[in-house]
Amino acid sequence: MSTQPRLLPWPGPAGQRCYLVSDADGEGYLSKLADEMEAVQLQMGTELIGHARLMLGDRKTDARELRYLSNRLIEALRDALRIAESRGGRLPVSDECGSGGPAQTDEGARDE
């Protein structure tokens, strides 16, 4: 069984977070459905950005339309953040990452 629950891309009936614990290692029905839903959500967000660009360039767009657009953009951003959190939670963690990783220096950024 998977040791890390997967945050699903849809909320539960009361709006709570839904998780999947599966022994199918990402190959089960619900995992595939979640993958497909994430792809749809990201595509819809991409299309919404294009629509927003057009609306914001149109001087005839009124406040009601902009409020509606803002609400849809909020939903798309919420979906994208949930997807990022879900995918980030499933990334393997190496020993190097767990200990803080290699120290970064700012060499090359200094003027000599």
N, C-alpha and C positions, 0 to 999 in steps of 0.2 A: 504494500500500500504506500502511496505517496506520503512523505512526511510533511510536506508543505501544502496547506489548503490553497486552492486557487480562488482568488476573488473573481466572481462572475461579472460580466458586463451589464447585468440588469439588476434592479433592486427587487427585494422581496415584496410581498403583498402590502406591508405597512411601511415600505420605503427603506427597510433595513438592508444592510449589506448581506449578500448571499455568497457562500463559499462552497466549493466542491472539493471533497476528499475522495480521490479515486485510486483504484489499484490498477487502472488501465494505462498508466504512464503517459497520459495525454492523448491516447488513442481511442478513448471511449466516446459514446454517443454525445454525452453532455459536453465533453471537452471540445469535440468538433463543432457542435452547435455554438458554443461560446466563441470559438475562433471565427466562425462565419459571422456571428453577431458583431464582433469587434471590427471585422473588415467592413461591414455595412455601416457601422457607426462612424468609422474614420472616413469612409467615402462620402457619407452624408455631410460630415463636417467640412470636407474639402469643397463640396458643391455649395454649401452655405456661405463659405468665404467668398466664392465667386459671385454669388447672389448679393451679398452684402456690399461688395465693391461697386456693383451696378447701382444699387439703391442709394449708396452714399454719394455717388456721382450725379444723381438725379435731383435737381433742385425742387422738383414737384413732390418728393417724398415727404409725407407729413409725420407729425409726432407719433400718431397712433401706429403707423407702419414701422417707425424706428423702434418703438417700444416692443412691438412684436418681434422684429429682427433681433433686438437685444436679448429677449428671452430665449429665442432659438439658439443664439450664439452662446449664451450661458449653458444651455443644455448640452451643446456640442462640446464645449470646453470641459464640462463635468464628465462627460463620457470619455473624452480623451485622457483626462487625468486618472480616471478609474482604470482605463486600459494600461496606462503607463505604470500605475501602482501594481496592478496585477502582474504585468510582465516583469517588472523589476523584482517582485517577490519570488518569481520563479527562476531568476538567474542563479547560476551556481556561484557560491562564494568560495573563493580560494583563500588559502592561508595568508597570502600577501594582502588581500583586501581586508581580511578580518583584523589584521594587526595595524591597520592604518595605511598600508601600502608604502611604496618608496617615497621618500621625502622629495618634494619638488623644490627646485631652486629657481631663482629669478635671474640666473646668469644669462647674458645676452640681452637682457632688458635694460642693463645699465649702460650709460654713456661712458666711454672711456676717453 
